[in-house]
Amino acid sequence: MHTLTHFRLCPFSRAIRLALAELDIEVELVEERPWEWRPEFLALNPAGELPVLQIEGGPALCGVYAVSEYLAEETPQETDEGEAEVFPLFPGHRPQRAEVRRLVDWFNGKFNREVTHELLQERVYARLRPGAPGTPDVDFLRAIRANLRYHMSYISYLADHRRWLAGEDLSFADLAAAAHLSSVDYLGEVPWEEFAVAKVWYARLKSRRAFRTILADRVPGALPAAHYADLDF
């Protein structure tokens, strides 16, 4: 069995967990606190970043980009009926796949820099670090929330003009976006009441079987928002 080194609220880890679940690939989960910079973890991935997928009998794949591209080439699995099924992470023709990758880069790059990373630093990681200040910076949180509304408007626009974010097919772009939003939603920071179209899109993903383990996540010292696991939020 493969092993996935992750952190429960890490959006990159969550995106890969969703992809693995959609592909019906079971892995052993090993949790890592990336801010601790443990020598053992740095020996596994010198970049000190999550996730890391250790292939059984094979190499360690480091980072969401490498792992997602590896999983995109997963061989279809035989079902009980003998039919081969596979979830295409990057579906469609070349222009469509390019659009998927553009949006994946948007969420794992721009959204992460402007929202997820900073919010987790302020509200979760700071609490878990020994000796770190426990009170978030109110002005900084206000700026993060303004950034989030900008991104929610873009998600709403995409969801209103397409069946899924990158086009007609569910793709890794949806999983990446949902992974970031799920981390933010854990903290109760997503203003769903202001973005009905984005909420409908997210509810469709939240109801998928692949999302079950994500919704079951709990971080000691940081309880989720009351609606976090509610499918009818």
N, C-alpha and C positions, 0 to 999 in steps of 0.2 A: 504494500500500500504506500502511496505517496504521502509525504508529510508537508503540511503548510504551516510555516511560521508566520504568525500574524499578531495583530492587536485588535481587540473586539470593536473598537470605534474607529480604527484606521480605515478611511474610505477606500484606499487602494486594496487593502486586504479584503474588505467587504465586496468590492467589485469582483475580485477573483473567486471568492467564496460563492457568489451568485452564479458566476460562469461555470464553476465546477458543478454546482447543483443542477443547473440547466443541462449540462452535459452528462449528468448522472454519474459523476466520478467521485467516489468516496476517498477521503483523505483523513489522515490523522492531524488534528489541530494542536499546535504547540504555541502557547502565547508568549510574546516577547514585549517588553516595555522598551521601545526604541530609544527613549531619552536617557536610559541608563548606560548606553554605550558599553555593554558587556564585552570583554575581549573575545569570549566564545562566539558571540553573535557576529562581531566584526570579522572573525576568522571565517565565518560562513558567508557574509556579505560585507566586504570592506567599506561599501558606501553607507552602511548602517541604516539601510532603508528597508521597509516592508512593502509587500510580502516576499517570502522566499519559498519556492516550491521545490522540495527535494524529490526528485524522481527516484522511485524504487529501483535500485540497481543502476542508477544513472547520475547525472550531474545535478547541481543545485541551480535553479533558475531564479535570478534575482531581479526584483522590481516588477511592477504591474505591466510595463510594456513587454518585457521579455516573456513573462508568463502568459499574457493574453495572446500574443502571437503564436506561442507554442500550442496553446489550447485550441487556437483557431484551425490548426491542422490535425486535430484529433480525428482518429478513424471512427466512422459511424459504428455504433454498437448494435448488435442483433437484439431484437425484442423477442418476447415469448412467441409472437406470431411469425418470427423469422424475417421480419422486415427491418432493414437498416434505418436507424433514425439518428440524426445529429442536429444540434442547435448551431446554426452558422453565426458565429460572433461577428463576422464581417460579411454580410450577405450582399448579393447583387453583383452587378458588373463593376468594372474598374472605377468609374465615376461615383457609383454608389458606395463602394468600399472606401473611397477617398473621403466622402462626406462623413461616413461613420468615424473614420480616424480623426478627421478635423474636430468633430464634437467630443470624441474621447480626449483629445488634447485640450480642448476648451475646459472640460470639467476637471481633468487631472492636473491641468496647469493653472489657468486663470481662476476658475472657481475655487480651487484649493488654496491658491495664494491669497485671494481676496476674502474668502469666507471660512472654509472648513479648517484649514491649518491654524489660523489665528484664533478661531472660536474654541477649538480643542485645547490650544495652548492656554487660553485664558480661563476656561471653565472646567477643564478636566486635568490636563497634564500638570498644571501649577499646583493643584491640590495633592497630586500623587507624588510630587517631588519632595523629598525631605528638606525642610527649611525654606521652601518656596512660599512667597506671599499667598495667602488664601483668598484674598478679595480681588475679584476681577476689576480691571480698569473700566469705569463706567463710560467714559468718553470713547475709549477704544471699541467697546462693545457697540456703542451707537453707530460708529463708522462701519463696523462689520455688518450690522443689520441693514444699513443703507445699501451696502454692496449686495447683500443677499436679495433685496427687493429688485435690484437691477437684473440679477441673474434669474429670478423667478419670472420677471416679465419676459425674458428671452425664452425660457422654457415654455411659458404659456403660448408665446408666439409660435414656436415650433410645433407644440402639441395641437394647436388650433389649425395649422395648415397641413399637417401630415398625420398619418395614422400612428406612427411612432416617431421619435425625435429625428431620426436620420432618413426616414422615408416610410415605405409601406411595410417593412419588416422589422420585427423586434431585433435589436442588435446590441453589441457591446456598448454602444453609445448610451442606450437606455440604462444598462446595468451600471455604467460608470456614474451617470447622473443620479440614479436612484441610490447608489452607494453613498455618495456625498450627502444627498438630502436626508438619507436615513440616519447618518451620524449627527447631522444638524437637528433633525427632528427628535432624536433621542433626548436632546437638551431642551426641547420645546421651543425652538427658535424660529421655526418656519411659520410665517403668517398665512396659513392656508386659506383663511377667510377672505383674503384679498386676491387670491389667484385660483379661481374655481376651475379653470381649464387645466392648469398644472396639477391640481388636486385630483381631478378625474384620471389623468394620465398616471399619476403616482399610485392611485388606488388600484388600477389595473395590475401594476407590477407588484404591489404589496400583497395582492391576493394570490399570487403565483406560489406554487409549492416551494420553489427555490428560496423564497423569502422567509420561510418558517424559522430557520435557525438564526437568521439575522434579528428577527423580532423577539426571539427568546434571549438575546444577549442582555447581560446585566454587568455593570462595572461597579465594583465595591466603592462606596463613597459617592456615587453619582447615579442616583435612581433615574429611570427614564420618565419622560412626560406621561401623564395619565393616559393619553390617547395613542401612545407610541405603537402598541401592539394591536390596537383596535382596527379591524378591517373596515369598519363603518365610521371612521373618524370624521 
